[in-house]
Amino acid sequence: MDAGRCASPRIGPHPFASRPEVRMPREVIDLPPLAPGLVPRLSVLRFGEADRGPKIYIQGALHADEAPGTLAAHRLAERLAALPGEAICGEIVIVPVANPIGLSQRVLGLHLGRYALEDGRNFNRGYPDIAEAVIARLEGRLGSHEAQNTALLKATLRSVLAAQAPAEPVPALKHRLLLLAIDADWVFDLHCDAEALPHLYTQPGFVAEFAPFARLMGARAILTAEASGDHPFDEAISVVWERVRAAYTLHPLRRGGIAATVELRGQQDTEPQFAERDAEAILGFLTRIGVIAGERPRLPEAACEPTPLAGCSLIEAPATGALQWHVPLGTDLKQGEVIAGIIDAASGQSTAVIAECDGLFFARSQLRQVFQGQKLGKIAGREPLRSGPLLGP
């Protein structure tokens, strides 16, 4: 990228308490109504210009009860809006609230934002696979120029997806989010776990690309899989790009659809300093890849090595009762180590929860009254343990 095209701004943070309100132009997209007069809407923020460099897509809270992603995206948008326009060398698209339908789901005072109430399905599963249609549409149309081929691929991705028009609210939400992101060069899907250390999910082939970001965000685990199962949002983008490149190896195509699911700690970690830190990590990474002009930040030491998602142990409750954790998050566990106990006070019985592998204890449930078979936490193991669908429910 021609660094001379962009001026270098100061992008350092300033105190939360002194931040003025920053006005940002918003595109509002209406989704099919949930009921007469009840129309969910997506609010889309755009920064920079599409013809000046890569497209970056960032969304928060696809699982609507995961506020840290929304807060980080909001703070990032504030920081971007404060930059001079010439400082952004490309297009940055931010959807801070990616799931207005999930935001509306409350039952007996409890917010249920992970699953659609209409069918119980996870909002981050079951995205359409358009790879075969895109490959067929490109047949005989690619040439020898990388830039022209990549532009044609992006246009074809948009065209194939735009031809689909789901009428029901949840499929329409998934379709519109995917349409906003499908032609992006980089995709950051911001989530969080229940209680967790920062971590991310991506494909093995993207580890090198995301390594600087993982260091900037302080990731304690990087979980990789070619396909994790059930077609989540990030893979619906990355897989189609990779399959097209594999189908047309004789035609140069720029790598795009480089996507990751980024887990910003736990659901309760909503303090301003966390949002500031996460926005700063994304800004620093965008500066390192030339999308934002300025001095490239120094990288801290890596806090982890990538591990296979198939090696991630999903800790199950061996009994029903009150849960007591014996070790904190961040503990390097050994196979067979007792990590928690479940107390059935009615019978006086106590059952140990045992680590099934060596690895980092990086995430756990907020529940303390548990049922046998429930998922309690995650250990980033180094050797494959599972096959088939690899993601949790």
PyMOL commands that set and color helices and strands:
alter all, ss='L'
color gray80, all
select helices_A, chain A and resi 3-5+16-18+50-52+67-81+85-87+100-103+131-138+146-162+169-181+204-217+233-247+272-288+309-311
alter helices_A, ss='H'
color red, helices_A
select strands_A, chain A and resi 26-30+41-48+55-60+91-95+106-107+110-111+186-193+195-196+199-202+221-224+258-266+306-308+312-316+321-325+332-333+338-344+349-354+359-364+369-370+375-380
alter strands_A, ss='S'
color yellow, strands_A
deselect
rebuild
show_as cartoon
